[in-house]
Amino acid sequence: MPYRFGRFVFDPDRGLFSAGAPVPLEPRAADLLRYFLENPRRIVTRDELSERLWGASFVSDAAISTQIRAVRKALGDDRTRQTFIRTHPRRGFSFVCPVEQIATDLGEEEAARISNGLARRPNDDAVPADREMPAPGTGRPLARLMALTAILLAIAFGVGFWTRIDGTAPTVARPLSIAVLPFDNLSGDASKDYLSDAFTEDLITDLSRINDAFVISRSTSFTYRRMGVDAATVAAELGVRYVLEGSLRIDGARVRINAQLIDGATNGHLWSDRYERNLSELFDLQDNLTGQIAAALRAELRMADNRRQDPEITEDAWDYALRGNVILYNHQSVADYQQAHALLSEAVSLDPSISSAWGGLAFVHFVASLAEIPGVSRPDSAVLSLEAAQMATQADPMNAEPYWLVGAGYVRTGQPELGMAACETAMALNPNMDCGHVCAGLVHLARDEPDMAVPFFEHALELNPRFRPFVKERYLGLAHIQAGQYELAMAALNRALAEAPTDGFANLALISTLALDGQTAAARDLLLRHLERSEGEYPNLSSMREHFGWLGPGVERMLSGLRTVGIADG
């Protein structure tokens, strides 16, 4: 039955209309609006929304807030005016605009006109005195069954759409949205289909952990099995920007996995890779393989989305958060950090419930505590980073990413004994996120436990070997220096320099390692070459201690090696 409120008409079967024009509203937001309209003027708690709309006993506050914002935006409302949806702190929400249910005995043509918002009835702003909406769980069982069915279909298909007057349902691609098609089993043995199916399911699960990505569910993705449909068609039908497809081939004792990411708009290839393992290791390595692909895709999705961003910035907190994090994730210069800081700061000022915005700010402040970022760096940047990371975890306790920044923040502020709990939470929420393992490694470094730090850095490199691996190699090299394992340290630091030849920390750490290993001439030769590249800016030990001392006793050992090649204390 249609509902009318203010200038809007909402028909559960036809969508939301304003003065006859359809208003875009995604399925989950439409379900939320319908629930409010069925329960006007009553305070609805977050727990009730979690149970009724998500079918779950716990849904993060951020997820609910996202849908509240979506409904408000469609209605031209906001948290300041609260014309339609009112927030009751610590209690819930209520729909405060007068609501009228439109009678269904008007005749088919007139009912359609009213449903489309093209006709108005007398007293359309009044709420009939005898029309009291039943409490949740009572009355209109058929309507509630239909609502539940609509919700389940929305969950099952995961497609963003709004319904036109003519009944068609055009899809609209969301930012950072992807469908993972079933990986083909190319082994020639149908009995091995379960391996490719299981791999696809795990990959969908891992990608779903990317907090700001929309991932089509397994039940929809698997409907494309053996259909031979190209990626552009899939993207158009499902309303996603990107499609991942691949294959799994078993050849004797080996299994080979191919994956490729495709831009649904152009049908162009953005990324591809191949992984080969022993078949006996497949199940042991399945999580690792899917984690590697998910981590690589995470970088590629963000970079691809960055290339497609409209340069016009809208006055929307989520737009600011997305743009700020895209810039941050692909930073190339100090200016990128400055721009990301401005966007993310604006995002949290407009809406402090966006976890990803706080997380991005935490990272900016973390970097600003290590290197000078004009207009951003402050004496208390490390403290600001820790506080922002804690705000991010409070905004969304199920978001794994900010927890590693909490752990690293405790290390950076000289409290490593407090950091491991946050690192463990990050790894528990998302075992395939490399940063959680880096976090644990940093805690062990700062606590003078290099042998315990090494496995975490090595596993982080396994999980995400393609995105800025030199950072993890630097930490790994420092751990080996701290443990007196100079050959291993040189190997790690040379790998770091192979990707980032001008990285100052890696160069100085390698110079120190050579000196500590007794290769003084080679150390001095490398120092001279490093100084030539850095335009003669001569380092001093006091400055390095100030910037890197938080990493633990390994830094002092590194500085002792640099002292032997003539670098002074200050």
N, C-alpha and C positions, 0 to 999 in steps of 0.2 A: 504494500500500500504506500503511495507517495506521501511525502511530508513537505509542508511549506513553512518557511521561517524567513522573516525579513524579505529580501528580494530573491531568495533562493527557493528552488524546488529540488528535492532529492527523491528519486525513484530507485529503489533497490535493484530494479531490473533494467533501468535505463541510464542511471548515472545522476550526476549533479548538474543543474542548469541555473543560469542567471539570466533573466529576461529572454529566455528562449535559446540562449547560447550555451553549449556544453562547457563545463568547467573541468579541466583535467584533474583527476583524483586517482591515485594508485589504489590497488585492491585493499591493502591493509588499512590505509587511511579511510577508504570508503566503509570498511567494516567498522572502524572506530566511530565515524560519523553516524552510521546507522544505529550503533549501540547507544550513543548519546541521545539521538532522536527518539529512541524507544524508551529512554529513561530521562526525560527532561527535568531540570530543576532538582534532581537528586544528586547528592555527592557520590561519585563513583571512585572507589579506591584504586590504587595501582595494583594491588593484589587481585581485585576483581577483574580488572582489565587483562592482567596476565592470564588468569584462568579462562575468562570468556573468549578472548580474542586470540590468544596464543596457545591455549590448551596446556599451559605449563604452570607449575607452582612457583617458578621464579623466572622473571624476565628483567633484565637490567633496566634501571631507571632511564638510562640514555636511550634505550630502544623505544620505550614508551614516549619519552619526550620528543623523539624524532617524529613519531606519528602525530602527536599533538600539534607540533609545529607545522606539519604538512597540511592538516585540516585547517588550522588557523590561516595559513598562507592562501589556501584555496578560497577561503571566505573573506580574505582581505582583513583579517583580524591579527592581533599580536598580543604579547604578554602585557603591554602597557594598557591598551584599551579594553581587552577582554570583553568584547561586545557579545561574542557567542559562547566561548568556553572560558570559564572562570577557574583559576587555580586557587585551591584552598591549602595553604602550607601545611604539610605533614598529615593532610587528610585525603586529598584527591582532587577531582575535577568535577565540575557540573556544567551542563548546557543551560545557559540562562536566557537565551532568546526565546520568546514565545513560539511554540510549535503547534501546527495544525495538521492533523491527518486528513488527507483529501479523500472524500467519499468515492466509492467505486460504483455507485449506482447512477452515474450521470450520462451514461451512453458512451460508446467506445470512442467516438470522435472527440467529444468534449473532454473525456478523461485523458486522452492523449495530449490534447492542447494544454490542459492544466499540468500534466506531468512534465511537459516540455517547458513549462514556465511561461506559456503564451497567453494564459487567461488567469484572471484573479477572481476570487470569490468574495462576497461581502464579509467584512470583519476578519480579513485574512491575517491581521496581527493579533487577534484575540485568541486566547486558549479557552475552549469550552469548559465551563465549570465542572461539568460531569465527566470530563475526559481525563481521568487519572491513570497514568501509565502504571501497569503492574510492576512489581518488583522483579528483579532477575530470577529466572527459573520458574515463573508462574505465568499462566495465560498464553494463548496463541501458540500451542505446541507446534502447529504446522509451520507458522512463520519462523519460529525459532529453529526448527529443523532445517528450513530453507537457508536461514542465515548461517547456521553451522556448516551446511553443505557448501555455501559460497566461500566461507573462510577456508575450509579444507581444500577446495579447488584452487583457491589463491595460493595456498601453501604448496600444493602439489605441483602446480604449473609455474609459480614464481615469475609470472610475466607481468610487466608494468603496462597497463592499458587503461583507457577510459572508453566508455561505450558511446557511440554516436547515436543520433536520432534514428538513423536507418538500420541500427542494430549491428553494424560492423564494429570490429574492435581493433583499431590500428595500434601497433606497438610502437613504443618510443624508447630508444636506447638510453639507458641510465649511464652515468659516469662510472668508470671502473667496473663494468659489467661483463660477465663471461659465461659461456656455456662450454662444458667439457663433454665432447662427444665420446661414445664408447670406443676405447682403443681396439683396433682390429687385431684379431689373432691370425697371424700370417704363418702359423706353424704347419698348416695343413692337417691339423688334428683337432676336430671339434671338441674333443674331451678336454682340451686345454683352454676353452673359452672362459672357464671360471677364473683363470689367472688374470686374463686381461680385464675381466669384469671387476675383480677385486681391486686390481691396480687403479682402474678408473674411479671406483668408489672412494678409495683412499685419497686420491688426488683431489676429488671434489671436496672431501672433508677438510683437507689441508688448506685449499684455497678459500674455503668458507671462513677460515679463521682470520682472513684479512679483513679487518674490522670495517673498512669503508668500501669494500667491494661487494657487488651483488652477483651471486653465483647461482646459476640455474640448478635446481635440485636433480638428484639422480633419476627420479621417476620420469621427469620430462626428457632429460638428456638421452635416456636409453630408448626412447621411442624412435630415435633416429638410427637405431642399429640397422646396418645393411641396407639403408635406403638410398645410398649414393647421392645424397643431397650436398651441394656445395656449401661452403662456409657462409657465403654472402646470403644465401637463402635462409639458412638456420638463424643467422643474426637478425635478419628482417622479421622472421616469424616469431622469434622469442624476445625481440626488443633488447638485444645485447650488442655491445660494440665489438667484442672479441670472441673468437672461437678457438678452442684448443682441440686438436685432433692428433692421433698418433697410432702406433702399432706396437705389438709385442710379438717377437719371433723367437721360438725355441729351436735351437740347432744343436742337437746332441746334448752336451753338458753345459751349453752356454745359452743365455737369454739376452736378447737385444731389444732395447726399448727406444723408439723414436718418438719425438714430440715436436709439434710446431704450433706457434701462435699466429693467428691470422686476423687481420683487421677486417671486420665484417662489412665496413663501408666500401672498401676498395678491393677486397679479396686479395690484398697483398700480404706477404709473409713478413712478420715483424721479428720473429725469433725462432730458432730451431736448435735441437741438440740431440745427441744420441748417447745412450748409457748401455754398457755391456757388463754383465756379471755372470758368475757361475750359477747354474740353475739351482744347485744345492744351497746357495746363499740367498735365493730370491726372497724367501719369507723373512729371513733375518734382516735383509737389507731393504725390504719393501718400504718401511717407514722412512728410511734414509733417502731412498730414491725419490719417493713422492715429495719428501721435504725439500730436496734439491730443486726439483722442478717447480714446486710452489714458490720457493725463495727466488728462483730466477724469474718466474713469471711475475712475482710481486714487483720486482724492479722494472721489468718490461712493461707491465700494465701501467705503472706510474709514469714511465717515460713516454709511452704512447699517449696516455691521457694528457700529459703536459703539452705534447705537440698539437693536440686537438683543442686545447682550451680556447674559448672565445676571449680575446683580449679585453673586452669590456667587463669590468668588475661590478657585480651587482651588490646591492645593499642587503646581503643575506649572510648570516653568521656561518652557515655551512659552506657557502661559496668561498668565504675568506679562509676557512679552515682547510678546505680541499686545495685551494690555490697555494696557500702558504706551505702545506706539507709537500705538494708536488715540487715546488721550488726548492724546498729544503732537501728532499730526497735526491734531487739531481743537481745539488749545488756545485758551482764551478768557481765562485769568487766570494770575496767578502760582501760585495753588494747583494749577492743572493741571500746571505744570512740576514742582512739588514732588511731586505724586502720581506723575507719570510717572517721576521720578527714583527714587522708592522702589520702584516696581514693576520697573523695568529693572535697578536694582542687585540686587534679589532674584533676578531672572532669571539674571544673569551669575554670581551667587554659587552658584546651584544648578547651572548648566550654562554654563561659560565658552565653549562652542563655538557659541553662538547669535549669528550675525553681526548680525541685525537688532536684538538687544538692545544690543550694543555700539554700533551705529550710532545708536540712539535716545539712548543715554547721551552719545555724542559731541555730538549736537545740543543736549541739555540743558546740558552744560557750556559749549558755545559761547555759548549765550544767556546763561548765568550769568556769562560773562566780560564781557558787554556791559551787563547790567542786574542789579540786586540781586535775587536770589532767596533769601529767608531760608532758612537751613539747607542751601543748595546752593552758593551763590557762595563762592568762595575766591580768595585772591590768585593761585593757580596754576590757575584754572579753564580758561584757554586751553590750558595744557599738558595738563591732564587730558582736554580735548576731543580734542586731537591724538592722545594715547595711546590713547584709546578707539576712535577712528576707525581707527587702525592695527591694533588688536586685531580690529576688525570685518573688515578686509580679510584678515587672516591666517585668521580663522575660515571665511571663504568668499571666496576670491580671485576668483570669478566674479560676485560681487554688486557691481553698479556703484555703488550708492548711497553706501557709506561712502567711496569714493575722493574724491568731491567734498569731503567733510568733512576728509579728509587735506590736500587742496590748500588749502582755506580755512583749515585749522588752521595751515599753514605761513605763510600771509599774516597771520593773527591774531597769531602769535608773532614776527613781524618777519623771516620767512625766505621771502619770496615767490619767490626764485630757486629754491627747492626744490619749489615747489608745482605747477608746470605739468605735470610728469610724471603726477601723480595725477589732475589734471583731464583730461588726454588719455586716461588709462586709463578714467575714468568715461564719457567720450564714446564711446570705442571699444566698450566693453561694451554701452552702451545709448545710441545716438545721439539717441534721442527723450526722454531725461531732461533736463529743463530745468536742473536743478541742476548738471550737469556743465558746461554753458555758462556759468552764473553763476560757477562756480568759476574758469573761464578768464578771465572778465571781471575778477574781483577780483584775480587775479594781475597782469593787465596794468595795472589801476588802481594797484596798490601799486608797480609798477615804472615808473610815470610814462609809461605808454603808452596814453593815453585813446583815441586813434583806433583802436587795436587792441582795446580793451575794448568799444567801442560795438557792433560786430556780434554779439558773444557775448550781450550783454544783450538786444539786439533779437531774436535767434533764440530765446533762452529765453522771451521773451514770446510768440513765435509758437507755440512748442511747448506752452506751458501758459498760455493767456491768462486762464483762469478762476479759478485758485487763487492767491490773495494776490498779484495782479500789482503791487500798489503797492510791494512790496519791490524787485522788479526795476526798476520805474520810478524809484525813489529812486537806485539804483546808476547807472542810465542818466543821470539828471539830474546826478549828481556827475561822471560822465565828461565830459559836455558842459561843465560848469563848469570842469573841469580843462583842457579844450581851448579855453576861451574862446568857446564857442558858446552864447551866453546865450539866444537865442530858442529853440533846441532844448532847452536845459536847462529853461526855463520850461514848455515844452509837456509834457515828461516829468513834471515835478514837479506840474503841475496835474492830469495824469492820475492821479498817485499820490494827490493830495489829494481827487480826486473819489470815490475809493473809501474812503480813510482820512483824513477831514478833520482829525482831531486828532493825526495822526502828527507827533511833534515834529521828527524829522530832516527830513522833507519840508517842513514849514513853515519851519524855519530856513534850509534850503537855498534855498527860493524867495525868502525875504526877502533873503538874500545875493545871489542872482542879480539881483533887481530893483536892488539897490544897485550892484552891479558894472556893470549896464547903464545906470546913470545915472538910474534911476527912484527917487530917494531918498525922495520923499514917499510913493509907493506902498509902498515897503519899510517905512517907519516905520508907516504905517497898518496893514499886515498884521501887523507886530510887536505893535502894541497889541492887535489882535484875538486874536492867538495868546496873549498874556499873560492876557487876560481868560478865555479857555477853559482855560488851565492854572493858573488860580487865583493868578495873580500870581507864580508861581515864576520868578524872573528867571534866565536862563541866563548862564553866563560862559564865556569862550573857553578857559580852562585846563581846565575840566571837559570841554568838548567835544573838545578836543585829546586828553585822556586816553582818552576813550571811542571816538573815531573816527579818531584819528591813524593807526591801522594801515591805513586805506584808502588812504593815499598822499598825494602832494603836492596833490591836488585839495582835500583838507580844509583845508590852509593857505590856499588861494585862497578857499575858502568862508568861512573865519574872517576873512579880510581884508575881505570884503564886510560881514560882520556888525559889524566894528569901526566901519565908517563910519556905522552907524545907532545907535551909542552903547552897544553891548554891550562890557563891559570884560573885561580879561584874567583877572581873578580877584578 
